Amino acid sequence: MIGHRMKNGIGLSAFGILLIVLLFVGIPYIQFEIPKSILLLNTMFLSIILEAFPFILIGVFASAVIQTFVSEDMVRRFIPKNPLLAIVPATIVSVLLPVCECAIILVVRRLLRKGLPLHVGIIFLVGAPILNPIVFASTYYAFQSEPSMAYARMGLAFLLAIIIGLVMYVLFKNTSQLKHSTEDLVTATEQQTELTGKRKWKTVFYHASDEFFDVGKYVIFGTIVASAFQTYFNRDLLVTVSENDIVAPLVMMAFGFVLSICSEADAFIASSFSHTFSTGSLLAFLLYGPMLDLKNAIILFAYFKSKFVVVFMGVITVAVFAIVLVYQSVIL
């Protein structure tokens, strides 16, 4: 109970800091002059937060609905018993989950607790942030002069979801990789009690608010770090490596990781580099960032075992880099 209160206290403190930034930074009656870099940091911070939090809200409510209304039997009924046969259907289902890379972690975490196979959850983690109509539309619009970029992004993301899910199944089978918390005990107790009617919806809002404050502190911390990088990193250094077909994709993958821009908006950032970087490098940015960025890496370490997260990050990195190199050599 004490640990749970402390966790909520940290979450409330983080949101208090966010509120101070929103209300008091840069207002006229502050008497001292704020450095331009701090104002830019504040702008970057708010832009990332405002992009991410609507999708976080979607994620926490989806997670709460799953917790309350979806039973373990329902999950098992819709997943093929053969783990290999489940890979392609799971990739197709990820198209129906229009949530960003942070929010999908909450949904997958809840589904794993309901009995979803680990490798299917991994496919949702890497596929859903890209394989949805919103991301396709934003990418198509951002690259109106080169619409093939949108189709390449969707096609490569589909292949990557299958490859990464298969590799992680070979490495971890379907062993549990979630960290246990006091919430597990609460969930176990609730499952023994049949909820009906209004009590179910009260439970949904209870879980949603609790999870929102839980995940919010990790999002805020990750956003602060990402904003600092965007503010103080010299982007001119990117130009010096843009002509190298091997190094440039790696640089853009690292750039996508640290920028931590939601997949619904990252295509517009990528298009601003279209005259500097090759198509393959831009695809590396568009594929890697939604699958793995600074914000969701922090959340992954909070909710999953550290060894699993490190291996997961390594598999994503190698898979994205390899598929971009193949695409550059075969297609381009």
C-alpha positions as CSV (number, residue, x, y, z in Angstrom):
1,M,0.0,0.0,0.0
2,I,2.8,2.4,0.9
3,G,4.6,1.6,-2.4
4,H,1.4,2.2,-4.3
5,R,0.9,5.6,-2.6
6,M,4.5,6.5,-3.3
7,K,4.0,5.6,-7.0
8,N,1.0,7.8,-7.2
9,G,2.8,10.6,-5.4
10,I,5.6,10.5,-8.0
11,G,3.0,10.5,-10.8
12,L,1.2,13.5,-9.3
13,S,4.5,15.4,-8.8
14,A,5.4,14.8,-12.4
15,F,2.1,16.2,-13.6
16,G,2.6,19.1,-11.2
17,I,5.8,19.9,-12.9
18,L,4.1,19.7,-16.3
19,L,1.4,22.1,-15.1
20,I,4.0,24.6,-13.9
21,V,5.7,24.4,-17.3
22,L,2.4,24.9,-19.1
23,L,1.2,27.8,-16.9
24,F,4.2,29.8,-15.8
25,V,7.1,29.4,-18.2
26,G,7.4,32.5,-20.4
27,I,4.5,34.5,-19.0
28,P,4.9,38.3,-19.0
29,Y,5.1,39.0,-15.3
30,I,8.3,36.9,-14.8
31,Q,11.0,39.6,-14.2
32,F,14.1,37.8,-15.3
33,E,15.0,37.0,-18.9
34,I,14.7,33.3,-19.8
35,P,17.4,32.0,-22.2
36,K,16.2,31.2,-25.6
37,S,17.4,27.6,-25.3
38,I,15.1,27.1,-22.3
39,L,12.2,28.5,-24.2
40,L,12.9,26.2,-27.1
41,L,13.3,23.3,-24.8
42,N,9.8,24.2,-23.3
43,T,8.3,24.4,-26.8
44,M,9.8,21.0,-27.8
45,F,8.6,19.5,-24.6
46,L,5.0,20.7,-25.0
47,S,4.8,19.7,-28.6
48,I,5.8,16.1,-27.8
49,I,3.5,15.9,-24.8
50,L,0.5,17.3,-26.8
51,E,1.2,14.8,-29.5
52,A,1.5,11.8,-27.2
53,F,-1.1,12.3,-24.5
54,P,-4.3,11.9,-26.6
55,F,-3.0,8.5,-27.7
56,I,-2.0,7.7,-24.1
57,L,-5.6,8.4,-23.1
58,I,-6.8,6.0,-25.8
59,G,-4.3,3.4,-24.6
60,V,-5.2,3.6,-20.9
61,F,-8.9,3.3,-21.6
62,A,-8.4,0.5,-24.0
63,S,-6.3,-1.2,-21.4
64,A,-8.9,-0.7,-18.7
65,V,-11.7,-2.0,-20.9
66,I,-9.7,-5.1,-21.7
67,Q,-9.0,-5.6,-17.9
68,T,-12.7,-5.3,-17.1
69,F,-14.5,-6.9,-20.0
70,V,-12.1,-9.3,-21.6
71,S,-11.6,-12.7,-20.0
72,E,-8.7,-15.1,-20.4
73,D,-11.0,-17.6,-22.2
74,M,-11.9,-14.9,-24.8
75,V,-8.2,-14.2,-25.5
76,R,-7.4,-17.9,-25.9
77,R,-10.4,-18.5,-28.2
78,F,-9.3,-16.0,-30.8
79,I,-5.6,-16.9,-30.9
80,P,-4.6,-20.0,-33.0
81,K,-3.1,-22.7,-30.9
82,N,-0.2,-23.1,-33.3
83,P,2.2,-20.2,-32.4
84,L,3.5,-19.9,-36.0
85,L,0.0,-19.8,-37.5
86,A,-0.8,-16.9,-35.1
87,I,1.9,-14.6,-36.5
88,V,0.3,-13.4,-39.7
89,P,-3.2,-12.9,-38.3
90,A,-1.7,-11.0,-35.4
91,T,0.1,-8.7,-37.8
92,I,-3.2,-8.1,-39.6
93,V,-5.0,-7.4,-36.4
94,S,-2.4,-4.8,-35.4
95,V,-3.8,-2.7,-38.3
96,L,-6.9,-2.3,-36.2
97,L,-5.1,-0.7,-33.2
98,P,-4.6,3.0,-34.0
99,V,-2.4,3.8,-31.0
100,C,1.1,5.2,-30.7
101,E,4.2,3.4,-29.5
102,C,3.6,4.4,-25.8
103,A,-0.1,3.6,-25.6
104,I,0.3,0.2,-27.3
105,I,2.5,-1.0,-24.4
106,L,-0.4,-0.6,-22.0
107,V,-2.8,-2.5,-24.2
108,V,-0.3,-5.3,-24.8
109,R,0.7,-5.5,-21.1
110,R,-3.0,-6.0,-20.2
111,L,-3.5,-8.6,-22.9
112,L,-0.4,-10.6,-21.8
113,R,-1.9,-10.7,-18.4
114,K,-5.1,-12.1,-19.9
115,G,-3.2,-14.9,-21.6
116,L,-2.1,-13.5,-24.9
117,P,1.0,-15.3,-26.2
118,L,4.2,-13.3,-25.8
119,H,5.2,-13.2,-29.5
120,V,1.7,-12.1,-30.5
121,G,2.0,-9.2,-28.1
122,I,5.4,-8.3,-29.5
123,I,3.9,-8.1,-33.0
124,F,1.3,-5.7,-31.7
125,L,4.1,-3.6,-30.0
126,V,6.0,-3.2,-33.3
127,G,3.2,-3.3,-35.8
128,A,0.4,-1.2,-34.4
129,P,2.2,2.1,-34.2
130,I,2.8,2.0,-38.0
131,L,0.3,-0.3,-39.5
132,N,-2.8,1.8,-39.1
133,P,-4.8,4.1,-41.5
134,I,-3.8,7.3,-39.6
135,V,-0.1,6.7,-40.0
136,F,-0.5,5.7,-43.7
137,A,-2.5,8.9,-44.4
138,S,0.0,11.2,-42.6
139,T,2.9,9.6,-44.4
140,Y,1.2,9.8,-47.8
141,Y,0.3,13.4,-47.2
142,A,3.9,14.3,-46.0
143,F,5.4,12.7,-49.1
144,Q,2.9,13.8,-51.7
145,S,5.7,14.1,-54.3
146,E,6.9,10.6,-53.5
147,P,3.8,8.5,-52.5
148,S,5.8,5.3,-52.8
149,M,7.3,6.2,-49.4
150,A,4.0,5.5,-47.7
151,Y,3.6,2.1,-49.4
152,A,7.2,1.2,-48.6
153,R,6.8,2.1,-45.0
154,M,3.6,-0.1,-44.6
155,G,5.1,-3.0,-46.5
156,L,8.4,-3.1,-44.6
157,A,6.7,-2.6,-41.3
158,F,4.4,-5.6,-42.0
159,L,7.5,-7.8,-42.8
160,L,9.3,-6.5,-39.8
161,A,6.4,-7.3,-37.4
162,I,6.4,-10.9,-38.7
163,I,10.2,-11.3,-38.5
164,I,10.6,-9.7,-35.1
165,G,7.7,-11.7,-33.7
166,L,9.2,-15.0,-35.0
167,V,12.7,-14.2,-33.7
168,M,11.4,-13.3,-30.2
169,Y,9.3,-16.5,-30.2
170,V,12.4,-18.6,-30.9
171,L,14.3,-16.7,-28.1
172,F,11.7,-16.6,-25.4
173,K,8.9,-19.0,-26.5
174,N,5.9,-17.9,-24.5
175,T,7.5,-17.4,-21.1
176,S,6.2,-14.5,-19.0
177,Q,8.4,-11.4,-19.3
178,L,6.3,-9.0,-17.3
179,K,7.4,-7.5,-14.0
180,H,5.0,-8.3,-11.2
181,S,3.5,-5.5,-9.1
182,T,0.9,-4.9,-6.5
183,E,-1.6,-4.4,-9.3
184,D,-1.3,-8.1,-10.0
185,L,-2.6,-8.9,-6.6
186,V,-5.5,-6.4,-7.0
187,T,-6.3,-7.9,-10.4
188,A,-6.3,-11.5,-9.0
189,T,-8.7,-10.4,-6.3
190,E,-11.0,-8.7,-8.7
191,Q,-11.2,-11.7,-11.0
192,Q,-12.7,-13.7,-8.1
193,T,-15.6,-11.2,-7.9
194,E,-18.1,-11.0,-10.7
195,L,-18.7,-7.4,-11.7
196,T,-21.9,-6.3,-13.5
197,G,-23.5,-3.2,-14.9
198,K,-22.3,0.1,-13.5
199,R,-19.7,-1.5,-11.3
200,K,-17.9,-2.6,-14.5
201,W,-17.7,0.9,-15.9
202,K,-16.6,2.3,-12.5
203,T,-13.8,-0.2,-12.6
204,V,-12.9,0.8,-16.1
205,F,-12.5,4.5,-15.0
206,Y,-10.6,3.4,-11.9
207,H,-8.1,1.4,-13.8
208,A,-7.8,4.1,-16.5
209,S,-7.0,6.8,-14.0
210,D,-4.6,4.7,-12.1
211,E,-2.8,3.6,-15.2
212,F,-2.7,7.1,-16.6
213,F,-0.8,8.4,-13.6
214,D,1.4,5.3,-13.6
215,V,2.6,5.7,-17.2
216,G,2.5,9.5,-17.2
217,K,5.6,9.9,-15.2
218,Y,7.6,7.8,-17.6
219,V,6.3,9.7,-20.6
220,I,7.2,13.0,-19.0
221,F,10.7,11.9,-18.0
222,G,11.3,10.5,-21.5
223,T,9.9,13.7,-23.1
224,I,12.2,15.9,-21.1
225,V,15.3,14.0,-22.3
226,A,14.1,13.9,-25.9
227,S,13.4,17.7,-25.8
228,A,16.8,18.4,-24.4
229,F,18.3,16.4,-27.3
230,Q,16.3,18.3,-29.9
231,T,17.3,21.6,-28.3
232,Y,21.0,21.2,-27.9
233,F,22.0,18.7,-30.6
234,N,23.8,20.2,-33.6
235,R,21.8,18.9,-36.6
236,D,24.5,20.1,-39.0
237,L,26.4,17.0,-37.9
238,L,23.8,14.9,-39.7
239,V,24.7,16.4,-43.0
240,T,28.2,15.1,-42.8
241,V,27.1,11.4,-42.8
242,S,24.0,11.7,-45.0
243,E,25.9,10.4,-48.1
244,N,27.1,7.2,-46.6
245,D,24.6,4.4,-47.4
246,I,25.7,2.3,-44.3
247,V,26.1,5.0,-41.7
248,A,23.2,7.3,-42.7
249,P,20.4,4.7,-41.8
250,L,22.0,4.1,-38.4
251,V,22.2,7.8,-37.7
252,M,18.5,8.3,-38.7
253,M,17.5,5.4,-36.5
254,A,19.3,7.0,-33.6
255,F,17.7,10.3,-34.5
256,G,14.2,8.6,-34.5
257,F,15.0,7.0,-31.1
258,V,15.9,10.2,-29.3
259,L,13.4,12.5,-31.0
260,S,10.5,10.3,-29.7
261,I,7.9,11.7,-32.1
262,C,4.6,9.9,-32.3
263,S,4.1,7.9,-35.5
264,E,1.2,10.0,-36.6
265,A,3.5,13.0,-36.9
266,D,7.0,11.7,-37.6
267,A,6.5,11.6,-41.4
268,F,6.5,15.4,-41.5
269,I,9.8,15.5,-39.7
270,A,11.2,12.9,-42.1
271,S,10.1,14.9,-45.1
272,S,12.1,17.9,-43.9
273,F,15.2,15.7,-44.4
274,S,14.2,14.5,-47.9
275,H,16.8,16.8,-49.6
276,T,19.6,15.7,-47.3
277,F,19.1,11.9,-46.7
278,S,18.4,9.0,-49.0
279,T,15.0,7.2,-49.2
280,G,16.5,4.3,-47.3
281,S,17.7,6.5,-44.5
282,L,14.3,8.2,-44.2
283,L,12.6,4.7,-44.1
284,A,15.0,3.7,-41.3
285,F,13.8,6.8,-39.4
286,L,10.1,6.1,-40.1
287,L,10.4,2.4,-39.2
288,Y,12.6,2.5,-36.1
289,G,11.2,5.5,-34.2
290,P,7.6,4.1,-33.9
291,M,8.9,0.7,-32.9
292,L,11.5,1.9,-30.4
293,D,12.1,5.4,-29.0
294,L,13.3,6.9,-25.8
295,K,9.8,7.3,-24.3
296,N,8.6,3.8,-24.8
297,A,12.0,2.3,-23.9
298,I,11.6,3.8,-20.5
299,I,8.1,2.4,-20.2
300,L,9.3,-1.0,-21.4
301,F,11.9,-1.2,-18.7
302,A,9.3,-0.2,-16.1
303,Y,6.9,-3.0,-17.1
304,F,9.0,-5.8,-18.5
305,K,12.1,-7.7,-17.4
306,S,15.3,-5.9,-18.2
307,K,16.9,-8.8,-20.1
308,F,13.8,-9.2,-22.3
309,V,13.8,-5.4,-23.1
310,V,17.5,-5.4,-24.0
311,V,17.1,-8.4,-26.3
312,F,13.9,-6.9,-27.8
313,M,15.7,-3.6,-28.5
314,G,18.6,-5.4,-30.1
315,V,16.3,-7.5,-32.3
316,I,14.4,-4.4,-33.5
317,T,17.7,-2.6,-34.2
318,V,19.2,-5.4,-36.3
319,A,16.0,-6.2,-38.1
320,V,15.3,-2.6,-39.1
321,F,18.9,-1.9,-40.2
322,A,19.1,-5.2,-42.2
323,I,15.8,-4.7,-44.0
324,V,16.7,-1.1,-44.9
325,L,20.0,-2.3,-46.4
326,V,18.2,-4.9,-48.4
327,Y,15.7,-2.4,-49.6
328,Q,18.4,0.0,-50.7
329,S,20.3,-2.6,-52.6
330,V,17.3,-4.4,-54.2
331,I,14.6,-1.7,-54.7
332,L,16.5,1.6,-54.9
